[in-house]
């Protein structure tokens, strides 16, 4: 029996209990997880410190170390996210629709859990708890496979969650961790059709591409965020600078961070120096077109096609001066990964055109792409940002982790 098969058998048993245990019991488990995270915070930080030491020794970039790092404040935030899920409506059992047929049959369409969800992700230990909590509240068992960089953190966090779940009378196997981080085991997980109902990759472009290309289990593609800001000729300059700065520098290592700035030619000479002055405070490298270099000078690296297509996840931004909103939309449609884009403008016409013609999961007018987040959208913690269109798109909360079935009641009808 293979390793993933062993986990799958346990998850298959546990999914029956979690799917039918009721909202009260699931909420008790979430409260227990939040309490345990606070009480055992020191254990989690100690495990995380081992991962950070290894990351530094292996030359991990500072922005990626930030993704990996836990702190008391971050653990408190993770615990609060679990508690926020308690207050959210349980999607399981929701009646989506129904009808009474001419022959008297009553048909009800009702929301149900997916079953067993597998999640493959990189060095983000907060994802371990977010994913476990979301799957629990939506009535699913989950098998987590985190990156080796966060191994010690993930082992400890899953131990804390499993102990908490068990303390309220649920099977601890509703949350399991793949402790073998080899590629062979990851591939085995991608092909575990007999045990996984859904597989969600969360991480960089390489990870997501590998899962999409190799998995036989149904996959929801998430995460890769080549996000754009377009500064229109009517934009409030100070607003545009603030939105660009927030999108690029608040947390550059996440998928809703800005990677590219497009600016209308009529406002470029005024906007770009102010943008650069703000980004310089964070030592952001600018890679721009020739017009950008004319305005800002040789400090700007000449941008390549690869730069415009890249998710940097670092203090780097690509910049291009464009003729108008139509060129900006064309550029975004060519290079975007379908995550989040923003226009800064005072023109209602251009705002509406941008939102209509830009085909991304989240399209903003005059606010930061950093809001593409389950918590900010009122969904509680999120499992990821879907950049595809079936069956979920954008921040994936509780409802996106469910499917539905039809319940039909009759009194002897035959066809």
Secondary structure, 3 states (H helix, E strand, C coil): CCHHHHHHHHHHHHHHHHHHCCHHHHHHHHHHHHHHHHHCHHHHHHHHHHHHHHHHHCCCCHHHHHHHCCCHHHHHHHHHHHHHHHHCCCCCCCEEEEEECCCCCEEEEEEEECCEEEEEECCCHHHHHHHHHHHHHCCCEEEEECCHHHHHHHHHHHHHHHHHHHHCCCCHHHEEECCCCCHHHHHHHHCCCCCCCEEEEECCHHHHHHHHHHCCCCEECECCCCEEEEECCCCCHHHHHHHHHHHHHCCCCCCCCEEEEEEECCCHHHHHHHHHHHHHCCCCEEEECHHHHHHHCCCCEECCHHHHHCCCCCCEEEEEEECCHHHHHHHHHHHCCCCEEEEECCCHHHHHHHHHHCCCCEEEECCCHHHCCCCCCCCCCCCCEECCCCCCCEECCCHHHEEEEEEEECCCCCC
